[in-house]
Amino acid sequence: MRFNLVDRVHAWEPGKRLTASKVLTLGGEYLADHFPTFPVMPGVLMLQAVAEASAWLWRVTNDFQHTVVVLREVKNCKYGTFMPPGQTLELATELVKAEESTATFRGKGNVHGGGQTVNAQITLMGYNVRDRLPDGQTTDDRLRTHWRERWGWLTKAHRPG
């Protein structure tokens, strides 16, 4: 199952910070089990939303250099208030340190108009398929096009800053 946990990117400064949001609807499949009588967004998905926002910041910072970005490490993760359906998860992430294939971010999520839901330091790793498979360039080209198109959807009618 693939989740897209960033619905909109609101503002960004390449190499510095990004803000985004996720609207939690009752239609989220995971809410049926988490929890049946008290549906809330699972903590691991709130953390994944922070990781996705951080991945977008890294992609736009390095001009979509890496076609695959994966979560490598989480430190100091803390959870706060619940995230119920009908609410918006406001995401903010800052680039702390970037190297060639890894980047570290400090990110958080807040319920719109409410308290903090999650905060953590995360490290992402980026690579290209061609680095692992000799015939991966075509896949990289398709992925890079995909990520650029998705970036356009997420930032529609918004400008950096």
C-alpha positions in Angstrom: 0.0 0.0 0.0 1.4 3.4 -1.0 0.5 6.5 1.0 1.1 10.0 -0.1 1.3 11.9 3.1 2.0 15.4 1.7 -1.0 17.0 0.0 0.4 20.5 -0.5 3.7 22.3 -0.2 3.1 25.9 1.0 6.6 27.5 1.1 10.2 26.5 0.7 13.7 27.8 0.7 16.1 25.4 -1.0 18.8 24.3 1.3 17.0 25.7 4.3 13.3 24.9 5.1 9.9 23.7 3.8 6.4 23.8 5.0 3.6 21.5 3.9 0.3 20.0 4.9 -1.7 16.8 5.0 -5.5 16.8 5.4 -6.6 13.6 7.2 -9.9 12.4 5.9 -12.0 9.6 7.4 -11.5 7.7 4.1 -7.9 6.8 5.2 -7.8 3.0 5.1 -5.6 2.8 8.2 -8.2 4.6 10.3 -10.5 1.5 10.3 -8.0 -0.3 12.5 -6.4 2.6 14.3 -8.6 2.7 16.3 -12.1 1.5 15.4 -13.9 3.6 18.1 -11.3 6.4 18.2 -9.8 6.9 14.7 -6.5 8.8 14.7 -3.5 9.0 12.4 -0.9 6.4 13.4 2.3 7.9 14.8 4.4 6.1 12.3 2.5 7.8 9.5 2.9 11.2 11.1 6.7 10.5 11.2 6.5 9.3 7.5 4.8 12.6 6.6 7.7 14.5 8.1 10.1 12.3 6.2 8.2 13.0 2.9 8.3 16.7 3.5 12.0 16.4 4.2 12.5 14.4 1.0 10.8 17.2 -1.0 13.1 19.8 0.5 16.1 17.7 -0.4 14.9 17.0 -3.9 14.3 20.7 -4.6 17.6 21.6 -2.9 19.7 19.4 -5.2 17.5 19.8 -8.3 16.1 16.2 -8.2 19.6 14.7 -8.3 18.6 11.5 -6.5 15.7 9.5 -8.0 15.3 7.3 -4.9 15.2 8.8 -1.4 14.8 6.6 1.6 14.6 7.0 5.3 17.9 5.9 6.9 17.7 7.0 10.5 15.3 8.5 13.1 16.6 10.2 16.3 14.8 11.8 19.2 11.3 11.1 17.9 8.6 12.4 20.2 4.9 12.2 19.9 2.3 14.7 21.3 -1.4 15.2 20.6 -3.6 12.9 18.5 -4.4 13.6 14.9 -8.1 13.0 14.3 -9.9 12.9 10.9 -11.1 16.2 9.6 -7.9 18.0 10.8 -4.9 19.2 8.9 -1.4 18.1 9.8 1.0 21.1 9.4 4.5 20.0 8.5 7.7 21.9 8.9 11.2 20.7 8.2 14.7 22.3 8.2 17.9 21.0 6.6 20.5 20.5 9.2 23.3 18.9 7.2 23.7 17.6 3.7 26.4 15.4 2.2 26.5 13.8 -1.2 24.2 10.9 -0.5 22.7 11.7 2.9 21.0 14.6 4.5 19.8 15.2 8.0 16.6 17.2 8.9 14.8 18.5 11.9 11.1 18.1 11.3 7.8 18.4 13.1 4.1 18.1 12.7 1.3 20.1 14.4 -2.5 19.8 14.3 -3.8 23.0 12.6 -4.8 25.3 15.5 -3.7 22.7 18.0 -0.7 21.0 19.6 2.4 19.3 18.3 1.9 15.7 17.0 5.4 14.6 16.2 9.0 15.9 16.1 12.2 14.1 15.1 15.6 14.4 13.6 15.7 12.2 10.5 18.4 11.2 8.0 17.6 10.4 4.5 19.7 8.6 1.9 19.5 9.3 -1.8 20.7 7.3 -4.8 20.0 6.7 -8.5 18.9 3.4 -9.9 21.8 3.5 -12.5 24.2 3.4 -9.5 22.9 -0.1 -8.6 21.8 -1.5 -12.0 23.8 -1.0 -15.2 20.6 -0.4 -17.3 18.9 1.9 -14.7 19.2 5.2 -16.6 15.8 4.8 -18.2 14.2 4.2 -14.9 16.0 7.2 -13.4 14.7 9.4 -16.2 11.2 8.2 -15.7 11.4 8.7 -11.9 12.9 12.2 -12.2 10.1 13.2 -14.6 7.6 11.7 -12.1 9.0 13.6 -9.1 9.1 16.9 -11.0 5.5 16.5 -12.1 4.4 15.6 -8.5 6.3 18.7 -7.2 4.4 20.8 -9.7 1.1 19.4 -8.3 2.1 19.9 -4.7 3.3 23.5 -5.3 0.6 24.6 -7.8 -0.1 28.3 -7.5 2.7 28.7 -4.9 6.0 30.3 -5.0 9.2 29.7 -3.1 9.9 31.8 0.0 
